[in-house]
Amino acid sequence: MTDAAQPGHALAPRLDPAAALLFVINASAGALDIGAKRAVIESALAARGRKGELLACEPAELQRVATEAAAAALASGSAVVAVGGDGSLNTVAQAAHAAGCPMGVIPYGTFNYFARTHGIPTDPVAAAHWLLDAQPLPVQVASINERVFLVNASLGIYPELLRDREAYKARFGRSRWVAFVAACATLLRAQRRLHLHIEMGDQVRDVQTLTLFVGNNRLQLQQFGANPEDTLVGTPGHGSLAALMLRPIGTLSMIGLMLHGAMGRLGEAAGVEGFEFQHMVVRPTLLPGRKEVVVAFDGEVAHMRSPIDIRVLDKPLYLLQAPGAAGVQGATEAEA
């Protein structure tokens, strides 16, 4: 097994229980207001006699606050704790991974795939108490053009889906059903095809697809019913990444695909191809004058210059976890 598949080869950062934990709170994430989030954290700290610094900020300030908090956590032998959804976790993880400090999670998102996969309670009160007993353990992270991602990254229709989902949430509220309806609306009007030149070592191919989706999270792939054939050592999220490509199909086939996805059987749908990889370079065919492509990672949408480099990173993220707990919560909730 490669070093990428065994991130525990690196030396774990120290964690001083007497040092103040640094909580980076996305004031806009989740249904609860900032006062409620503060109360959850302060109650847990008081119950255990622990120290913490609460750093609340708006989304525009999140990257700066997370970077400063990660540097302070490394210097004091503490950890930075992300309080928010998968997008907020991504920003804090980027900072923690770069600094080399441990990271904790109190989830407030809609799906919370990252937290659930690693056995972190999805109830914020339980998560706040739980992380005070956790220790830094290595977990796999990946990158898209050097931007870290924890759960997934994509090109094509998936970034459009995320934009539509945010618009539907703003109008109808946050729920998994709202997200599902938004996804259906996006897929049914999907027309734009991506022309991709894909390089994986000595393997080269040219494809047309509506989307290229890369998964670093076994729970999300399991819920899709889209685990690829096991062709590499390790599994997606632990040694490899999973790629899913949706070939251009008609409206009736698209409806069938959505039904397969809703039933957790996406891998059986016509027009869906899945495979494992550890490093892939993607060169999209762009319109004249265009140098960037729209990508999504962990719920965030951005423009990146071609080529798009996607890989498993050798350096792990040190996540606060209970030893042996990884995957337990995710498996339980996936069955519910």
N, C-alpha and C positions, 0 to 999 in steps of 0.2 A: 504494500500500500504506500502511496506517495505521501510526502509531507503535507500536501494539500488535504489529504484525506485523514491525516492524523495531526490536527492543530495543537494537540497537547504537548508537542515537542518543545514549544516555547516556554520560557519561564513565566509563571503566573505572577502578576503584580501583587504587591503587598496590600493588605486591607487592615487598617488599624480600627478596631471597634470603638476606640475613644475619640476618633476624628469625626467631625461633623459631615454627614452625608449631604450632598448638594443636589437638590431636587429642581430640575428644570421643568416648569409647568407651562404647557401650551394653554393659554387662557381661553382659546376658542375651541378646544377639542372636547367632544363628548357633550352630554346633555346637562351635566351639573355645572353650576357657576363656580367662579374661582374661589369664593368663600367656602363652598362645600368641599372642594378639593383640598384646600388648606386645612380644614378641620379634620379630614381623614388622616392626613399625614401627621399633623400635630398630635392627634390623639394616640396614634401608634407610637410615636417617639416618646411621648410622656409616659405611656404604659410600660415602656422598657427602659426608661432613663437614658435614652440616646439623644445625641445632638444632631441637628439638621439645619440647613439653610435653605429657605424656600425662594426660588427665583422664578417669579411669574412674568411672562412676557407674551406679546402678541406674535403671530406667525412671522411677521417681517423681521423681528428681533431674534428669532429662535436660533439661527445659526451662530450669531455673535455670542449670545448668552451661553449656548452649549459649548462653544470653543473655549470661552473663558472658564467655565465651570470644570471642564475636563482637565485643563491645565492646573487649576487649583486643586482638584481631586488628586492628581498625580503627585503634586508637591506635598500634600498633607497625608498621603497614604490612605485616602478615602475613595469613594466611588461617586459617579454622577448618575442620577436616577431620572429617567425619562418618564414624564407624566402626561399621557396623551394617547393618540391612536398610532397606527403603523407609520404614517407620514412623519409624525413627531419623533417616533422612535428612530426612524432613519436618520434624521438630522443629528440627534444626540449620539447615535451609533457612529456616524461619520467622525464626530469630534472625539469620542472615546477611543475609537480604533486608531486614529491618527496620534493621539496623545499616549496611548498605551495604558490607560487607567481602566479599572473595572466599571461596568455599567449595570444598573438595576432598572426595573420596569414596573410601573403602576399603570395598567392599561385602561384606557377610556375610549377605545375605538369601537367601530361597528363589528368587525370580524376578529380582530386581535389574534391573527394567525401566529405571529412570532411568539407572543406570550404563551399561547396554548400549546404550541409545539414543544416548548421548553419547560412545561409543567408549572408555569406561573399562574396563580389563580386569576380569573378574569373579573372577579369582584374586587373593586379597588380597596375596600377595607381589608379584605383577606390578604390581598397582595402587599399592602403596606406593612402589615404585621409579619408576613412571610419573609419579606426580603431582609428583615433585621436578623434573621438566622441564616441567611444564604451566604455562600462563599463563591468567589470568582472561578468559573470553570470555562474552558475554551469552547466556543461554538464557531461553526463555519460561516463566513461571510463571502460575498462575491462582489464583483465590481463591473460596472458598465462605463467604459471610458474613464476609469479611475474613480468613479463615484460609487461608494459602497451601497449595496442593497442587501436587505435581510430576507425578504419574502419573494419578490418577483421583479422582473424588468421586461419591457416589451417595446415593440415597434408596431405601427399600423393601426388597426382598429381599436386595440385595447386602450391606448391613450385617449382616443375619442370617447370610448365608453366611460372613462374616468371623468372627463369633462361633463358628459351628459349626467352622470351620477351626481356630481356636485350640484348641478342645476336642479335636478329633481329633489335632492335633499333640501335645498334652500326653499323650495316651494312646498314640499309635502312632509318634510321632517326626516329624521334619521331612523332607518330601520332596514333590515335585510330585505323586506319585501319591496321597499322603495328602490333599493339597489338592483333587485332582480328585474323589476319593471323597466328601469332605466336601461339595463343591459339588453333586454328584449328590443326596446325601441331602437337602440344603436345598431344591433345586429341586423334588424330587418331592413334598414336603409344602407347597409354596408355595400359599397360599390368599388371603392378605390383599391387597386391592386398594388402590392409592393413587388418590385423586381429586385431580387437579392442575389448577390454573389457571396457565397458562404465558404469560408476556409476553416478547416479543422485539421491542423497538421498537414499531412499529405493528401487529405480528402478535400476535394473542391467540387462545388456544385452550384448550379444556377436554378433558382426557383421563382415561381409566382405564388404569392400568398396574400391573404387579407390581413394576417397578423403573424408576428413571431413573438411568442410568449416564452419567457425563461423563468423557471421555477426553482427556488432555493428552499422550498418549504414542503415537507412531505404531507403535512396535514391538508394544505390547500389542494395539492394534487390528488390526494385520496378523496376529498370531497367532490372534486370534479370527476373522479373516476378516470383519471388521465395519467396514471403512473406509466412511464415508458418501459419498454423491455429492458431488463437488467443486463446491460452490456459492459459496464465499467465496475471496477472495484468500488465499494461504497454505494450509497444511495443519495438521491437529491437532498441536499442540505447536510450531508455527511460524506463528502468525498467527491461528489459530482453535482452537476446541474441538469435539469430536465428542460428540453425544448419542445414546444408544441407549435405546429404550423397549421393554419386553417386555409386550405386551398379554396379558390373562388368557386362558389356554388350558387344555385338558384334559390329563389325564395322558399319553395316547398322544402328543399333540402335544409335550408337555414332553420326553418321551423322544427324540423326533425332534430337538428343539431341542438337547438335550445331545449327540447324535451329530454334528449339524452343527458345534457348538462344538468338539468333540474333533477334528474333521477340519479345523478352521480355516476353516469355511464358515458362520459364524453369520449373516452378512448375507443368506444365501439361505434361512434358516429362516422358516417362516410365523410371523407374530405379532411379528416384530422390525422396528422402524422406526428408521432412523438419519438424522441431519441435522447440519449444521455450524452453529455460531453463535459469537459473540464476547461477548455479554452476554445473560443470561436471568434473569428473576425468576420464581420458582416459589412459588405459594401453595397449600399442601396443605389439603384439608378435614380438620380435626381434630375429634376427639370433644369434646363439651362439657367445658369446664374445662381442656382441654389447650392449651398455648401453644407447645410444642416438638415437634420431629420428630427421629427418629433418623437421623443421617447418617454416612457413612463417607468418609474421605479418606486416601489412601496407606496403607491397612491399619489406620487408627485409627478407632474408633467414638466418636461424641459426640452430645449433644443440642443442637440449635440452635433458636432462636426463628424462627417464620415472620414475614415471607416469607424465602425462601432466595434469596440473590443470588449468582449464579455468573458470573464474568467472566474474560477475559484481562486481566492487569495490564500497564499501560504500563511500569512499572519492572521491568527484568529482574533475574534472579539471575546474579551473575558466578561461573561455574563454572570450576574449574581443568581445562583441557582442552589437548590437543595441537592446534595449529592444523590444521584440515582433517580431524580425526579423528572429528568428531561423526557418529554413525550407522554408522560402519564396523564396530565390534564387534557392534552390535545386528543389522545385516544378516547378518553372518557366522554368528552363533549362531542366528538365526531359521531359517537354511537348514539347520542341522545336524540 
